[in-house]
Amino acid sequence: VVFQGRSASGEEEIQYEDKNLATEMTWLIISSLVIIGVGFYLPIVGKELATVMGWTDSFVGVIFLAFVTSFPEFVVSFSLAKMGSIDMLLGNIAGSNMFNIGIVFIIDVVYLKGNILVEASTKNISVGLIAIMMNFIVFFAVVRHSTYRIFNIISINGILLIILYIINIVVVYQPVS
């Protein structure tokens, strides 16, 4: 559905013909290793933040860890938008979303203390439902090809996504008692 009615253009190849594949792959691997290295430290910081601030693990995970781990993806998506590579941008976001959902089942295999989904907080049910609604809005917007923007700034879909995200924050926020 995403690629229906779109044709591939050769503009990107012409625009980047001076780039060396080996150099670009090297930078990709180095950047990935840095992100992986920092990723091992991030859960420790998140757990400490939850303890010090008196917040639940769900709140810290949904708000802070999700933001920090998604920020590189945001930067890539922003860069893709500036370059006009919209299909790659949507593929990046949708692919990452699918990968993140799939990780749950991979982690469940290595989590030896029981079933990861059974032990999760019920607050994650609302997070999952809101994520499904947000995915539906994005899917609907891509299929509909809406160009209307409120005040020429933001689409109604963007406003709905922001509202759902705020609702999500309110739902998962709960101080530890």
N, C-alpha and C positions, 0 to 999 in steps of 0.2 A: 504493500500500500504506500509506503514512504517513497519508493522510487518510481511509482507509476506516473507516467507522463513527464518524466525528467530524462534528459539525455546527458551523457557524460561529455564534458568539454575538455579540450586539450590545453586550456589556459594555465592550469596549475603546472603541467609539465614544462611549458615554455617559461613560466615565471621562475621556476626553480631549476632550470637546466644547468646553472653554474654550481649547484650543490653536489658534493661527493657523497655517495651512498655509504661508504665505509666510515667516513667522518661522522655523518649523521647517526648511523647505527651505534657508533662508539659513544656519542653523547647521550643517546637514548638509554643505553645500558648503564652508563655512569649515573645518570639522573635516577633511573629505576633503583639502582643499588642504594643510593642515598635515601630515597623514600622508604625503601625496605628497612634500612638500618634505623631510621628514625621511628618507623612503625613498631619496632620491638620495644622501644622506650615509652611510646604513647600510652599503652594501657596502664603502666605504672603511674604516670602523671595523672591520668583520668581517675584512677582509684583513689589516689591521694587527694585530688581536688574534691571528689565526692565526700571523703571523710572529713576534710578540713572545713568545707562549707556546709556540711550537714545535709547534702542533697542525696537523692536516691541514685543508684547506679544507672537506672533507666534514663533519668533526666540527663545525667552527664553524658551517657552514650548517645542519646538521640540529639542533643544540642551540641555539645562541645566536641566530642570525638567525631561525630558525623561531619561537623563543619570542618574540622582540621583535616580529616582524611579526604574530604570532598574538595577542599580548596585547590589542590593541584589540578583536579578535573575541571573546576571552574575556570582556572587560568587557561587551560588548553581549550576549553569550549569558547571562551572569550576571544582567544587568538584565532580560532577557526572562524568565528563570526566575522571578525575584522578582515580575514582573508577571503570571506565569501564562500567557504567550504561548508555549506549548510548540511549537506548529506553526511559529511564526516562528523559534524557537530552532533546531529541527531543520533548517529550511530554510536558515537562516544558515550552520550548520555544513556541511551537505551541499552547499549551493550554493558555498560558499567552497572546499571540497575539490575540487569539479568544476572550478571556475574555475582553481584553482592547477594542476591537472593539465593543463588546456587551455593554460595559459600556456606550457608547454614547447614546444608546436608553434608558437605565435606567435613566441616568442623565436628558435626555430630558423630562421625566415624572415629575421630581421634579423641573425642571427649569421653573419657572412660568412667566418669562418675555417674553416668545415667543418660537419659534422653534429654538432650539440650532443649528441646521444645517444651517438654513437660516442666522443666525446672525454671523456665523463663517467667518473668513477672507478667501478670495479666495486663499491665499497662501496655505491653508490646502488642496486644490485640488491637487497641485503638491506633497505635502507630502503623500497624500493618493495614488496617482499614483505610486510614487517611492516605497512606502511600498508594493504595489501589485507586482511590478516588483521584489523586493527583495524576497518576499514570493515565487514567481514563481521560482526564481533561486534556493532557498533552496529545494523546492518541486522537481524540475528537478534533482538536485544533489542527493537527496535521492533515487529517482526512477532509476536513471542512474547508481548508485554505482560506480562513478568515483574514481579511486585511484591515478590519476596523480597529481603530485605536482611540481610546478615550483621551481627550485633550492632545491627540497626536503623540502620546507618550507611551501608554500601556494598553494592552488588550484586556478585554474582560476575562480572558483565560488567565492572564498574568495576575489579575486582581484575585480571582478565585484561588489560584495557587498560593498566593501570599496569605489569604484568609485561612485556608486550610492549614498552612504551616503554623500560623499563630495559634489556631485551635489546638494543634498538636502540642505545641509548647505548653499551653495551659493545662492540657489533659495530663501530660507526663510530669509536670512539676509537682513535686510533693516533698516537703522537707522530711528528713528522717526524724521520727519521734523518739 
